[in-house]
Amino acid sequence: MAGDLKSARADYQRMAELDGQSAVAYNGLAEVDLQAGNLENARIAALKALELAPKEWVAAYNLGMIEERLGLDESAARHLSDALELEIPDSRHRLLVHLYLWRIHCRRADNESAREAWTALKREKAGLEEWQVIMSADEAHALRGVLSGDIEEARRLIMDKVEDASR
């Protein structure tokens, strides 16, 4: 698997070298570095992708997800909110955005915002089914390594009758 990531990284790096204005190349680099656990490099690539494609929800989503993992809560919340404003087309990604926002608000002890994020997350229950189908594919090995814990946490928050949504 590490060879696959190395090869993918080389491909995206080459794309970026050939076209320095390719947001796709930088988003790809961000995703590969995220999967490899290189969060700082992932953030640098995601920042460049968002700079090149500020109206693309996926660039804001990727950057927000990476920043949430790095504990950069203010920036992460802004980018995740931007992704929502850019109208994420599928439930599975909206589900994760609301999960990440919920985590951020919980860390900030902003109970009202945490409850709002939890309520929004619960409305995206269909996203759990979408993720289940995607994650069952053999090709999703690297994706499972990055997102399976997030998806399971979202499932727990949706399925459990959590008395205090702020943890």
DSSP file (Angstrom, degrees, kcal/mol; ACC not computed):
  #  RESIDUE AA STRUCTURE BP1 BP2  ACC     N-H-->O    O-->H-N    N-H-->O    O-->H-N    TCO  KAPPA ALPHA  PHI   PSI    X-CA   Y-CA   Z-CA
    1    1 A M     >        0   0    0      0, 0.0     4,-2.1     0, 0.0     3,-0.2   0.000 360.0 360.0 360.0 -39.5    0.0    0.0    0.0
    2    2 A A  H  >  +     0   0    0      1,-0.2     4,-2.4     2,-0.2     5,-0.2   0.869 360.0  54.8 -59.4 -35.0    2.8    2.4    0.8
    3    3 A G  H  > S+     0   0    0      2,-0.2     4,-2.6     1,-0.2    -1,-0.2   0.875 105.0  53.0 -64.0 -38.0    4.0    1.9   -2.8
    4    4 A D  H  > S+     0   0    0     -3,-0.2     4,-2.8     2,-0.2    -2,-0.2   0.915 110.8  46.3 -63.2 -43.3    0.6    2.9   -4.1
    5    5 A L  H  X S+     0   0    0     -4,-2.1     4,-2.9     2,-0.2    -2,-0.2   0.900 112.3  50.8 -65.8 -40.0    0.7    6.1   -2.1
    6    6 A K  H  X S+     0   0    0     -4,-2.4     4,-2.2    -5,-0.2    -2,-0.2   0.921 113.2  45.5 -63.3 -43.2    4.3    6.8   -3.2
    7    7 A S  H  X S+     0   0    0     -4,-2.6     4,-2.3     2,-0.2    -2,-0.2   0.917 113.7  48.9 -65.6 -44.0    3.2    6.3   -6.8
    8    8 A A  H  X S+     0   0    0     -4,-2.8     4,-2.6     2,-0.2     5,-0.2   0.909 110.8  50.9 -62.4 -42.1    0.1    8.4   -6.5
    9    9 A R  H  X S+     0   0    0     -4,-2.9     4,-2.7     1,-0.2    -1,-0.2   0.920 109.7  50.1 -62.5 -42.5    2.1   11.2   -4.8
   10   10 A A  H  X S+     0   0    0     -4,-2.2     4,-2.4     2,-0.2    -1,-0.2   0.901 110.7  50.4 -62.2 -40.4    4.6   11.1   -7.7
   11   11 A D  H  X S+     0   0    0     -4,-2.3     4,-2.3     2,-0.2    -2,-0.2   0.937 113.6  43.7 -63.3 -46.9    1.8   11.3  -10.2
   12   12 A Y  H  X S+     0   0    0     -4,-2.6     4,-2.4     2,-0.2    -2,-0.2   0.874 112.4  53.3 -67.7 -36.0    0.2   14.3   -8.5
   13   13 A Q  H  X S+     0   0    0     -4,-2.7     4,-2.2    -5,-0.2    -1,-0.2   0.918 109.4  48.8 -62.9 -42.6    3.5   16.0   -8.0
   14   14 A R  H  X S+     0   0    0     -4,-2.4     4,-2.4     2,-0.2    -2,-0.2   0.912 109.5  52.4 -63.8 -42.0    4.2   15.6  -11.7
   15   15 A M  H  X S+     0   0    0     -4,-2.3     4,-2.3     1,-0.2    -2,-0.2   0.917 110.0  48.9 -57.7 -43.8    0.8   17.0  -12.5
   16   16 A A  H  < S+     0   0    0     -4,-2.4    -1,-0.2     1,-0.2    -2,-0.2   0.869 110.7  50.3 -66.0 -36.5    1.6   20.0  -10.3
   17   17 A E  H  < S+     0   0    0     -4,-2.2     3,-0.4     1,-0.2    -1,-0.2   0.891 113.3  45.5 -67.8 -38.7    4.9   20.5  -12.0
   18   18 A L  H  < S+     0   0    0     -4,-2.4     2,-0.3     1,-0.3    -2,-0.2   0.838 131.7  19.1 -73.1 -33.6    3.3   20.4  -15.5
   19   19 A D    ><  -     0   0    0     -4,-2.3     3,-2.0    -5,-0.2    -1,-0.3  -0.782  63.2-173.8-141.5  93.2    0.5   22.7  -14.5
   20   20 A G  T 3  S+     0   0    0     -3,-0.4    -4,-0.1    -2,-0.3    -3,-0.1   0.556  86.6  60.1 -64.7  -7.4    1.1   24.8  -11.4
   21   21 A Q  T 3  S+     0   0    0     -3,-0.0     2,-1.0    31,-0.0    -1,-0.3   0.193  74.1 119.4-103.5  14.5   -2.5   26.1  -11.6
   22   22 A S    <>  -     0   0    0     -3,-2.0     4,-1.7     1,-0.2     5,-0.2  -0.706  38.3-177.2 -87.8 102.6   -4.0   22.6  -11.3
   23   23 A A  H  > S+     0   0    0     -2,-1.0     4,-2.9     1,-0.2     5,-0.2   0.843  85.2  61.4 -63.2 -32.5   -6.2   22.5   -8.2
   24   24 A V  H  > S+     0   0    0      1,-0.2     4,-2.5     2,-0.2    -1,-0.2   0.911 102.9  49.9 -60.2 -43.0   -6.8   18.8   -8.9
   25   25 A A  H  > S+     0   0    0      1,-0.2     4,-2.4     2,-0.2    -1,-0.2   0.925 113.6  44.5 -62.4 -44.8   -3.1   18.1   -8.6
   26   26 A Y  H  X S+     0   0    0     -4,-1.7     4,-2.4     2,-0.2    -2,-0.2   0.863 112.3  51.4 -72.0 -35.1   -2.9   19.9   -5.2
   27   27 A N  H  X S+     0   0    0     -4,-2.9     4,-2.5     2,-0.2    -1,-0.2   0.916 110.7  50.4 -63.2 -41.6   -6.0   18.3   -3.9
   28   28 A G  H  X S+     0   0    0     -4,-2.5     4,-2.6    -5,-0.2    -2,-0.2   0.919 110.0  49.1 -61.5 -44.2   -4.6   14.9   -4.9
   29   29 A L  H  X S+     0   0    0     -4,-2.4     4,-2.7     1,-0.2     5,-0.2   0.911 110.7  51.3 -60.5 -42.3   -1.3   15.7   -3.1
   30   30 A A  H  X S+     0   0    0     -4,-2.4     4,-2.3     1,-0.2    -2,-0.2   0.925 111.6  46.6 -61.2 -44.5   -3.3   16.8    0.0
   31   31 A E  H  X S+     0   0    0     -4,-2.5     4,-2.5     2,-0.2    -2,-0.2   0.903 113.2  48.3 -66.8 -41.2   -5.3   13.5    0.0
   32   32 A V  H  X S+     0   0    0     -4,-2.6     4,-1.9     2,-0.2    -2,-0.2   0.932 113.3  47.1 -64.8 -45.3   -2.2   11.3   -0.5
   33   33 A D  H  X>S+     0   0    0     -4,-2.7     5,-2.7     2,-0.2     4,-0.5   0.878 111.1  52.7 -64.7 -36.6   -0.3   13.1    2.2
   34   34 A L  H ><5S+     0   0    0     -4,-2.3     3,-1.3    -5,-0.2    -2,-0.2   0.943 109.7  48.2 -60.7 -47.6   -3.4   12.8    4.5
   35   35 A Q  H 3<5S+     0   0    0     -4,-2.5    -2,-0.2     1,-0.3    -1,-0.2   0.826 111.4  50.7 -63.2 -31.3   -3.5    9.1    3.8
   36   36 A A  H 3<5S-     0   0    0     -4,-1.9    -1,-0.3    -5,-0.2    -2,-0.2   0.524 117.9-113.5 -83.1  -5.8    0.2    8.8    4.5
   37   37 A G  T <<5S+     0   0    0     -3,-1.3     2,-1.4    -4,-0.5    -3,-0.2   0.601  75.6 133.5  84.4  11.4   -0.2   10.7    7.8
   38   38 A N     >< +     0   0    0     -5,-2.7     4,-2.5     1,-0.2     5,-0.2  -0.610  23.5 166.3 -93.2  74.6    1.8   13.7    6.6
   39   39 A L  H  >  +     0   0    0     -2,-1.4     4,-2.5     1,-0.2    -1,-0.2   0.847  69.1  52.5 -65.7 -37.4   -0.7   16.3    7.9
   40   40 A E  H  > S+     0   0    0      2,-0.2     4,-2.0     1,-0.2    -1,-0.2   0.935 113.5  43.9 -65.2 -44.7    1.5   19.3    7.6
   41   41 A N  H  > S+     0   0    0      1,-0.2     4,-2.3     2,-0.2    -2,-0.2   0.895 112.3  54.2 -64.9 -38.6    2.4   18.5    4.0
   42   42 A A  H  X S+     0   0    0     -4,-2.5     4,-2.6     1,-0.2    -2,-0.2   0.909 107.8  50.1 -60.3 -42.0   -1.3   17.7    3.3
   43   43 A R  H  X S+     0   0    0     -4,-2.5     4,-2.7     2,-0.2    -1,-0.2   0.907 108.2  52.1 -64.9 -41.7   -2.3   21.2    4.7
   44   44 A I  H  X S+     0   0    0     -4,-2.0     4,-1.8     1,-0.2    -1,-0.2   0.935 113.4  44.0 -60.1 -46.1    0.3   23.0    2.5
   45   45 A A  H  X S+     0   0    0     -4,-2.3     4,-2.4     1,-0.2    -2,-0.2   0.898 113.3  51.4 -66.1 -40.0   -1.1   21.2   -0.6
   46   46 A A  H  X S+     0   0    0     -4,-2.6     4,-2.5     2,-0.2    17,-0.2   0.878 107.0  53.6 -66.4 -37.5   -4.7   21.8    0.5
   47   47 A L  H  X S+     0   0    0     -4,-2.7     4,-2.2     2,-0.2    -1,-0.2   0.916 110.4  47.3 -60.1 -42.9   -4.0   25.5    1.0
   48   48 A K  H  X S+     0   0    0     -4,-1.8     4,-2.1     2,-0.2    -2,-0.2   0.910 110.4  52.3 -65.8 -42.1   -2.7   25.7   -2.5
   49   49 A A  H  X S+     0   0    0     -4,-2.4     4,-1.9     1,-0.2    -2,-0.2   0.915 111.3  46.7 -60.3 -43.1   -5.7   23.8   -3.9
   50   50 A L  H  < S+     0   0    0     -4,-2.5    -1,-0.2     9,-0.2    -2,-0.2   0.884 109.2  54.2 -68.1 -37.6   -8.1   26.2   -2.2
   51   51 A E  H  < S+     0   0    0     -4,-2.2    -1,-0.2     1,-0.2    -2,-0.2   0.901 114.5  41.7 -59.4 -40.0   -6.1   29.2   -3.4
   52   52 A L  H  < S+     0   0    0     -4,-2.1    -2,-0.2     1,-0.2    -1,-0.2   0.766 129.6  26.7 -79.5 -26.7   -6.5   27.9   -7.0
   53   53 A A    ><  +     0   0    0     -4,-1.9     3,-1.8    -5,-0.2     6,-0.2  -0.514  65.1 160.5-136.6  66.9  -10.1   26.8   -6.7
   54   54 A P  T 3  S+     0   0    0      0, 0.0    -1,-0.1     0, 0.0    -3,-0.1   0.649  77.5  53.4 -67.7 -13.8  -11.8   29.0   -4.0
   55   55 A K  T 3  S+     0   0    0     -3,-0.1     2,-0.6    -5,-0.0    -5,-0.1   0.303  86.0  98.5-102.3   8.5  -15.3   28.2   -5.3
   56   56 A E    X>  -     0   0    0     -3,-1.8     4,-1.4    -6,-0.1     3,-0.7  -0.869  62.4-152.7-100.9 120.3  -14.8   24.4   -5.2
   57   57 A W  H 3> S+     0   0    0     -2,-0.6     4,-3.0    29,-0.3     5,-0.2   0.851  92.1  61.5 -59.4 -35.7  -16.3   22.8   -2.1
   58   58 A V  H 3> S+     0   0    0      1,-0.2     4,-2.8     2,-0.2    -1,-0.2   0.857 101.6  51.7 -65.0 -33.7  -13.9   19.9   -2.1
   59   59 A A  H <> S+     0   0    0     -3,-0.7     4,-2.0    -6,-0.2    -9,-0.2   0.931 114.0  42.9 -66.9 -44.4  -10.9   22.2   -1.7
   60   60 A A  H  X S+     0   0    0     -4,-1.4     4,-2.6    -7,-0.2    -2,-0.2   0.898 115.2  51.1 -66.6 -40.2  -12.5   23.8    1.3
   61   61 A Y  H  X S+     0   0    0     -4,-3.0     4,-2.9     2,-0.2     5,-0.2   0.954 110.6  47.1 -61.2 -52.3  -13.6   20.5    2.7
   62   62 A N  H  X S+     0   0    0     -4,-2.8     4,-2.4     1,-0.2     5,-0.2   0.926 114.5  46.8 -58.6 -45.6  -10.2   18.8    2.4
   63   63 A L  H  X S+     0   0    0     -4,-2.0     4,-2.8    -5,-0.2    -1,-0.2   0.931 113.5  48.4 -63.1 -45.1   -8.4   21.8    4.0
   64   64 A G  H  X S+     0   0    0     -4,-2.6     4,-2.4     2,-0.2    -2,-0.2   0.903 111.1  50.3 -61.4 -41.8  -11.0   21.9    6.8
   65   65 A M  H  X S+     0   0    0     -4,-2.9     4,-1.8     2,-0.2    -1,-0.2   0.925 113.1  45.9 -62.4 -44.8  -10.7   18.2    7.5
   66   66 A I  H  X S+     0   0    0     -4,-2.4     4,-1.5    -5,-0.2    -2,-0.2   0.926 113.2  49.1 -64.8 -45.0   -6.9   18.4    7.6
   67   67 A E  H  X>S+     0   0    0     -4,-2.8     5,-2.6     1,-0.2     4,-0.6   0.865 107.2  55.4 -65.3 -35.3   -7.0   21.4    9.9
   68   68 A E  H ><5S+     0   0    0     -4,-2.4     3,-1.0     1,-0.2    -1,-0.2   0.919 107.8  49.6 -61.8 -41.5   -9.5   19.8   12.2
   69   69 A R  H 3<5S+     0   0    0     -4,-1.8    -1,-0.2     1,-0.3    -2,-0.2   0.811 110.6  50.4 -66.3 -29.9   -7.1   16.9   12.6
   70   70 A L  H 3<5S-     0   0    0     -4,-1.5    -1,-0.3    -5,-0.1    -2,-0.2   0.527 116.2-115.7 -84.0  -6.4   -4.3   19.3   13.3
   71   71 A G  T <<5 +     0   0    0     -3,-1.0     2,-1.6    -4,-0.6    -3,-0.2   0.692  69.4 141.4  78.9  19.1   -6.4   21.1   16.0
   72   72 A L     >< +     0   0    0     -5,-2.6     4,-2.8     1,-0.2     5,-0.2  -0.554  23.7 169.3 -89.6  70.7   -6.5   24.4   14.0
   73   73 A D  H  >  +     0   0    0     -2,-1.6     4,-2.9     1,-0.2     5,-0.2   0.841  63.5  49.7 -61.7 -43.9  -10.0   24.9   15.1
   74   74 A E  H  > S+     0   0    0      2,-0.2     4,-1.9    -3,-0.2    -1,-0.2   0.951 117.8  39.9 -62.7 -48.9  -10.7   28.5   14.0
   75   75 A S  H  > S+     0   0    0      2,-0.2     4,-2.5     1,-0.2     5,-0.2   0.905 115.8  52.0 -66.2 -42.2   -9.4   27.9   10.5
   76   76 A A  H  X S+     0   0    0     -4,-2.8     4,-2.9     1,-0.2     5,-0.3   0.928 109.0  49.8 -60.7 -45.9  -10.9   24.5   10.2
   77   77 A A  H  X S+     0   0    0     -4,-2.9     4,-2.3    -5,-0.2    -1,-0.2   0.897 111.3  49.8 -61.6 -40.2  -14.4   25.8   11.2
   78   78 A R  H  X S+     0   0    0     -4,-1.9     4,-2.2    -5,-0.2    -1,-0.2   0.937 114.1  43.7 -64.2 -46.4  -14.1   28.6    8.6
   79   79 A H  H  X S+     0   0    0     -4,-2.5     4,-2.2     2,-0.2    -2,-0.2   0.882 114.0  49.8 -70.1 -37.3  -13.1   26.2    5.8
   80   80 A L  H  X S+     0   0    0     -4,-2.9     4,-1.9    -5,-0.2    -1,-0.2   0.906 111.9  48.5 -66.7 -40.3  -15.7   23.6    6.7
   81   81 A S  H  X S+     0   0    0     -4,-2.3     4,-2.3    -5,-0.3    -2,-0.2   0.889 109.7  53.1 -64.7 -38.8  -18.4   26.3    6.9
   82   82 A D  H  X S+     0   0    0     -4,-2.2     4,-1.7     2,-0.2    -2,-0.2   0.913 105.7  53.9 -61.2 -42.0  -17.2   27.6    3.5
   83   83 A A  H  < S+     0   0    0     -4,-2.2     5,-0.4     1,-0.2    -2,-0.2   0.914 108.8  48.8 -59.4 -42.8  -17.6   24.0    2.1
   84   84 A L  H >< S+     0   0    0     -4,-1.9     3,-1.7     1,-0.2     4,-0.3   0.912 109.0  52.6 -62.9 -41.9  -21.2   23.9    3.2
   85   85 A E  H 3< S+     0   0    0     -4,-2.3    -1,-0.2     1,-0.3    -2,-0.2   0.799 102.0  60.0 -64.3 -28.0  -21.9   27.3    1.7
   86   86 A L  T 3< S-     0   0    0     -4,-1.7   -29,-0.3    -5,-0.2    -1,-0.3   0.353 120.2-112.3 -82.4   6.9  -20.5   26.0   -1.6
   87   87 A E    <   -     0   0    0     -3,-1.7    -3,-0.2     1,-0.1    -2,-0.1   0.991  23.3-140.2  64.1  73.5  -23.2   23.3   -1.5
   88   88 A I        -     0   0    0     -5,-0.4    -1,-0.1    -4,-0.3     6,-0.1  -0.456  12.9-147.1 -57.7 124.8  -21.6   20.0   -1.0
   89   89 A P        +     0   0    0      0, 0.0     2,-0.4     0, 0.0    -1,-0.1   0.696  69.3  60.2 -78.1 -18.2  -23.7   17.7   -3.3
   90   90 A D  S  > S-     0   0    0      1,-0.1     4,-1.6    37,-0.0     3,-0.3  -0.855  71.1-135.0-120.5 150.0  -23.6   14.5   -1.3
   91   91 A S  H  > S+     0   0    0     -2,-0.4     4,-2.9     1,-0.2    36,-0.3   0.844  99.6  63.9 -64.9 -36.5  -24.8   13.5    2.1
   92   92 A R  H  > S+     0   0    0      1,-0.2     4,-1.5     2,-0.2    -1,-0.2   0.888 107.4  41.1 -62.1 -39.4  -21.6   11.6    3.0
   93   93 A H  H  > S+     0   0    0     -3,-0.3     4,-2.3     2,-0.2    -1,-0.2   0.874 113.7  52.2 -76.9 -36.0  -19.4   14.6    2.9
   94   94 A R  H  X S+     0   0    0     -4,-1.6     4,-2.5     2,-0.2     5,-0.2   0.908 106.5  56.7 -62.1 -39.4  -21.9   16.9    4.6
   95   95 A L  H  X S+     0   0    0     -4,-2.9     4,-1.9     1,-0.2    -2,-0.2   0.935 109.6  43.8 -54.4 -49.6  -22.1   14.2    7.4
   96   96 A L  H  X S+     0   0    0     -4,-1.5     4,-2.8     2,-0.2     5,-0.2   0.869 109.5  56.0 -69.6 -35.9  -18.4   14.5    8.0
   97   97 A V  H  X S+     0   0    0     -4,-2.3     4,-2.6     1,-0.2    -1,-0.2   0.944 109.7  46.5 -58.8 -46.0  -18.4   18.3    7.8
   98   98 A H  H  X S+     0   0    0     -4,-2.5     4,-2.3     1,-0.2    -1,-0.2   0.864 111.2  52.6 -66.4 -34.5  -21.0   18.4   10.6
   99   99 A L  H  X S+     0   0    0     -4,-1.9     4,-2.5    -5,-0.2    -2,-0.2   0.949 111.1  46.2 -62.6 -48.4  -19.0   15.8   12.6
  100  100 A Y  H  X S+     0   0    0     -4,-2.8     4,-2.3     1,-0.2    -2,-0.2   0.898 113.2  49.1 -63.7 -40.3  -15.8   17.9   12.3
  101  101 A L  H  X S+     0   0    0     -4,-2.6     4,-2.7    -5,-0.2    -1,-0.2   0.898 109.3  53.4 -64.8 -39.1  -17.7   21.1   13.3
  102  102 A W  H  X S+     0   0    0     -4,-2.3     4,-2.4     2,-0.2    -2,-0.2   0.936 109.4  48.5 -59.2 -47.0  -19.3   19.2   16.2
  103  103 A R  H  X S+     0   0    0     -4,-2.5     4,-2.7     1,-0.2    -2,-0.2   0.935 111.7  49.5 -58.7 -46.7  -15.8   18.2   17.4
  104  104 A I  H  X S+     0   0    0     -4,-2.3     4,-1.8     1,-0.2    -2,-0.2   0.935 112.0  47.1 -59.3 -48.0  -14.5   21.7   17.1
  105  105 A H  H  <>S+     0   0    0     -4,-2.7     5,-2.9     1,-0.2     4,-0.3   0.864 111.2  52.3 -65.1 -35.2  -17.4   23.2   19.0
  106  106 A C  H ><5S+     0   0    0     -4,-2.4     3,-1.4    -5,-0.2    -1,-0.2   0.930 108.3  50.2 -64.9 -44.1  -17.0   20.6   21.7
  107  107 A R  H 3<5S+     0   0    0     -4,-2.7    -2,-0.2     1,-0.3    -1,-0.2   0.843 112.8  47.4 -62.3 -32.0  -13.3   21.4   22.1
  108  108 A R  T 3<5S-     0   0    0     -4,-1.8    -1,-0.3    -5,-0.2    -2,-0.2   0.450 111.2-123.6 -86.1  -1.6  -14.3   25.1   22.4
  109  109 A A  T < 5 +     0   0    0     -3,-1.4     2,-1.2    -4,-0.3    -3,-0.2   0.833  60.8 148.9  58.1  34.2  -17.1   24.3   24.9
  110  110 A D     >< +     0   0    0     -5,-2.9     4,-2.5     1,-0.2    -1,-0.2  -0.725  19.2 176.1 -96.0  82.6  -19.5   26.0   22.6
  111  111 A N  H  > S+     0   0    0     -2,-1.2     4,-2.5     1,-0.2    -1,-0.2   0.847  72.4  53.1 -62.9 -38.0  -22.5   23.8   23.6
  112  112 A E  H  > S+     0   0    0      2,-0.2     4,-2.0     1,-0.2    -1,-0.2   0.941 113.4  42.6 -64.7 -46.2  -25.1   25.6   21.5
  113  113 A S  H  > S+     0   0    0      2,-0.2     4,-2.5     1,-0.2    -2,-0.2   0.869 112.8  54.5 -67.6 -35.8  -23.0   25.3   18.3
  114  114 A A  H  X S+     0   0    0     -4,-2.5     4,-2.5    -9,-0.2    -2,-0.2   0.925 108.6  48.4 -62.1 -43.9  -22.1   21.7   19.1
  115  115 A R  H  X S+     0   0    0     -4,-2.5     4,-2.5     2,-0.2    -2,-0.2   0.897 110.7  51.2 -63.9 -39.8  -25.8   20.9   19.5
  116  116 A E  H  X S+     0   0    0     -4,-2.0     4,-2.3     2,-0.2    -2,-0.2   0.916 111.6  47.2 -62.7 -43.0  -26.6   22.6   16.1
  117  117 A A  H  X S+     0   0    0     -4,-2.5     4,-2.5     2,-0.2    -2,-0.2   0.897 112.0  50.8 -65.1 -40.0  -23.8   20.6   14.4
  118  118 A W  H  X S+     0   0    0     -4,-2.5     4,-2.2     2,-0.2    -2,-0.2   0.905 110.2  49.4 -63.5 -42.6  -25.1   17.4   16.0
  119  119 A T  H  X S+     0   0    0     -4,-2.5     4,-1.2     2,-0.2    -2,-0.2   0.914 112.7  47.1 -63.0 -43.2  -28.6   18.1   14.8
  120  120 A A  H  < S+     0   0    0     -4,-2.3     4,-0.5     1,-0.2     3,-0.3   0.890 110.0  53.9 -65.1 -39.5  -27.3   18.8   11.3
  121  121 A L  H >< S+     0   0    0     -4,-2.5     3,-1.6     1,-0.2    -2,-0.2   0.913 104.4  54.6 -60.1 -43.9  -25.2   15.6   11.4
  122  122 A K  H >< S+     0   0    0     -4,-2.2     3,-1.0     1,-0.3    -1,-0.2   0.809 100.3  60.5 -62.6 -29.7  -28.3   13.6   12.3
  123  123 A R  T 3< S+     0   0    0     -4,-1.2     3,-0.3    -3,-0.3    -1,-0.3   0.655  97.6  61.8 -70.4 -14.2  -30.1   14.9    9.2
  124  124 A E  T X>  +     0   0    0     -3,-1.6     3,-2.0    -4,-0.5     4,-0.5  -0.035  60.7 128.8-102.1  30.1  -27.3   13.3    7.1
  125  125 A K  H X>  +     0   0    0     -3,-1.0     3,-1.5     1,-0.3     4,-0.8   0.828  65.6  66.3 -54.8 -34.4  -28.0    9.7    8.1
  126  126 A A  H 3> S+     0   0    0     -3,-0.3     4,-1.9     1,-0.3    -1,-0.3   0.797  89.0  68.1 -58.8 -27.5  -28.2    8.7    4.5
  127  127 A G  H <> S+     0   0    0     -3,-2.0     4,-2.5   -36,-0.3    -1,-0.3   0.816  90.9  60.6 -62.8 -30.3  -24.5    9.6    4.3
  128  128 A L  H <X S+     0   0    0     -3,-1.5     4,-2.2    -4,-0.5    -1,-0.2   0.918 105.2  47.7 -61.8 -42.7  -23.7    6.6    6.6
  129  129 A E  H  X S+     0   0    0     -4,-0.8     4,-2.0    -3,-0.3    -2,-0.2   0.897 110.1  52.4 -65.6 -40.1  -25.2    4.3    4.0
  130  130 A E  H  X S+     0   0    0     -4,-1.9     4,-2.2     1,-0.2    -2,-0.2   0.935 111.2  46.8 -59.9 -46.1  -23.2    6.0    1.2
  131  131 A W  H  X S+     0   0    0     -4,-2.5     4,-3.3     1,-0.2     5,-0.2   0.878 107.3  57.7 -64.4 -37.3  -20.0    5.5    3.2
  132  132 A Q  H  X S+     0   0    0     -4,-2.2     4,-1.1     1,-0.2    -1,-0.2   0.922 109.0  45.1 -59.8 -44.3  -20.9    1.9    4.0
  133  133 A V  H  < S+     0   0    0     -4,-2.0     4,-0.4     2,-0.2     3,-0.4   0.940 116.7  45.1 -64.0 -47.6  -21.1    1.1    0.2
  134  134 A I  H >< S+     0   0    0     -4,-2.2     3,-1.3     1,-0.2    -2,-0.2   0.922 112.5  50.3 -63.6 -45.3  -17.9    3.0   -0.6
  135  135 A M  H 3< S+     0   0    0     -4,-3.3    -1,-0.2     1,-0.3    -2,-0.2   0.677  99.1  66.5 -71.7 -16.7  -15.9    1.5    2.3
  136  136 A S  T 3< S+     0   0    0     -4,-1.1    -1,-0.3    -3,-0.4    -2,-0.2   0.647  80.9  99.2 -78.5 -13.0  -16.8   -2.1    1.5
  137  137 A A  S X  S-     0   0    0     -3,-1.3     3,-1.6    -4,-0.4    -3,-0.0  -0.490  78.3-131.1 -75.1 142.1  -14.8   -1.9   -1.8
  138  138 A D  G >  S+     0   0    0      1,-0.3     3,-1.1    -2,-0.2    -1,-0.1   0.847 106.6  62.0 -58.3 -34.9  -11.4   -3.4   -1.8
  139  139 A E  G 3  S+     0   0    0      1,-0.3     3,-0.4     2,-0.1    -1,-0.3   0.585  87.6  74.1 -69.9  -9.3  -10.0   -0.2   -3.4
  140  140 A A  G <>  +     0   0    0     -3,-1.6     4,-2.9     1,-0.2    -1,-0.3   0.231  59.3 113.4 -90.3  15.3  -11.0    1.8   -0.3
  141  141 A H  H <> S+     0   0    0     -3,-1.1     4,-1.7     1,-0.2    -1,-0.2   0.927  80.8  41.3 -54.3 -51.9   -8.2    0.5    1.9
  142  142 A A  H  > S+     0   0    0     -3,-0.4     4,-1.1     1,-0.2    -1,-0.2   0.892 114.4  52.9 -65.8 -38.5   -6.4    3.8    2.2
  143  143 A L  H  > S+     0   0    0     -4,-0.3     4,-3.0     1,-0.2     3,-0.4   0.889 105.5  54.6 -63.2 -39.7   -9.7    5.7    2.6
  144  144 A R  H  X S+     0   0    0     -4,-2.9     4,-2.1     1,-0.2     5,-0.3   0.901 103.5  56.3 -60.5 -39.8  -10.7    3.3    5.5
  145  145 A G  H  < S+     0   0    0     -4,-1.7    -1,-0.2    -5,-0.2    -2,-0.2   0.827 116.5  35.4 -61.2 -31.5   -7.5    4.1    7.2
  146  146 A V  H  < S+     0   0    0     -4,-1.1     4,-0.2    -3,-0.4    -2,-0.2   0.868 131.2  23.3 -88.6 -41.7   -8.3    7.8    7.2
  147  147 A L  H  X S+     0   0    0     -4,-3.0     4,-2.9    -5,-0.1     5,-0.3   0.572  90.4  90.8-110.7 -10.9  -12.1    7.9    7.6
  148  148 A S  H  X S+     0   0    0     -4,-2.1     4,-2.3    -5,-0.4     5,-0.2   0.886  92.7  48.1 -60.8 -38.6  -13.3    4.8    9.3
  149  149 A G  H  > S+     0   0    0     -5,-0.3     4,-2.1     2,-0.2    -1,-0.2   0.889 112.9  48.8 -65.7 -38.6  -13.0    6.3   12.8
  150  150 A D  H  > S+     0   0    0     -4,-0.2     4,-2.5     2,-0.2    -2,-0.2   0.925 111.9  48.3 -65.3 -44.9  -14.8    9.4   11.7
  151  151 A I  H  X S+     0   0    0     -4,-2.9     4,-2.5     1,-0.2    -2,-0.2   0.902 111.7  49.7 -64.2 -40.7  -17.6    7.4   10.1
  152  152 A E  H  X S+     0   0    0     -4,-2.3     4,-2.4    -5,-0.3    -1,-0.2   0.896 110.2  50.3 -66.1 -38.9  -18.0    5.2   13.2
  153  153 A E  H  X S+     0   0    0     -4,-2.1     4,-2.3     2,-0.2    -2,-0.2   0.912 111.1  49.1 -64.2 -41.4  -18.1    8.3   15.5
  154  154 A A  H  X S+     0   0    0     -4,-2.5     4,-2.1     2,-0.2    -2,-0.2   0.913 110.0  51.8 -62.9 -42.1  -20.8    9.8   13.2
  155  155 A R  H  X S+     0   0    0     -4,-2.5     4,-3.1     1,-0.2     5,-0.3   0.922 109.9  49.1 -59.5 -44.9  -22.7    6.6   13.3
  156  156 A R  H  X S+     0   0    0     -4,-2.4     4,-2.7     1,-0.2    -1,-0.2   0.919 111.0  49.4 -62.2 -43.6  -22.6    6.5   17.1
  157  157 A L  H  < S+     0   0    0     -4,-2.3     5,-0.4     1,-0.2    -1,-0.2   0.852 116.6  42.3 -66.0 -33.9  -23.7   10.1   17.4
  158  158 A I  H  < S+     0   0    0     -4,-2.1    -2,-0.2    -5,-0.2    -1,-0.2   0.913 121.9  37.7 -76.6 -44.2  -26.7    9.4   15.0
  159  159 A M  H  < S+     0   0    0     -4,-3.1    -2,-0.2    -5,-0.2    -3,-0.2   0.850 103.3  76.2 -82.0 -35.6  -27.7    6.1   16.4
  160  160 A D  S  < S-     0   0    0     -4,-2.7     2,-1.5    -5,-0.3     0, 0.0  -0.435  83.0-124.2 -76.2 150.4  -27.2    6.7   20.1
  161  161 A K        -     0   0    0     -2,-0.1     2,-0.5     2,-0.0    -1,-0.1  -0.694  36.6-165.8 -90.5  82.5  -29.6    8.8   22.1
  162  162 A V        -     0   0    0     -2,-1.5     3,-0.3    -5,-0.4    -5,-0.0  -0.591  13.5-162.7 -76.9 121.2  -26.9   11.2   23.3
  163  163 A E  S    S+     0   0    0     -2,-0.5     2,-0.6     1,-0.3    -1,-0.2   0.886  84.9  34.2 -70.9 -39.1  -28.2   13.2   26.2
  164  164 A D    >   -     0   0    0      1,-0.1     3,-1.7     3,-0.0    -1,-0.3  -0.891  67.1-168.3-122.2 100.4  -25.5   15.9   25.9
  165  165 A A  T 3  S+     0   0    0     -2,-0.6    -1,-0.1     1,-0.3   -59,-0.1   0.610  85.4  68.7 -65.4 -11.0  -24.5   16.4   22.3
  166  166 A S  T 3         0   0    0    -60,-0.1    -1,-0.3    -3,-0.1   -57,-0.1   0.193 360.0 360.0 -94.0  18.1  -21.5   18.5   23.5
  167  167 A R    <         0   0    0     -3,-1.7    -2,-0.2   -53,-0.0    -4,-0.1   0.311 360.0 360.0  97.3 360.0  -20.0   15.2   24.9
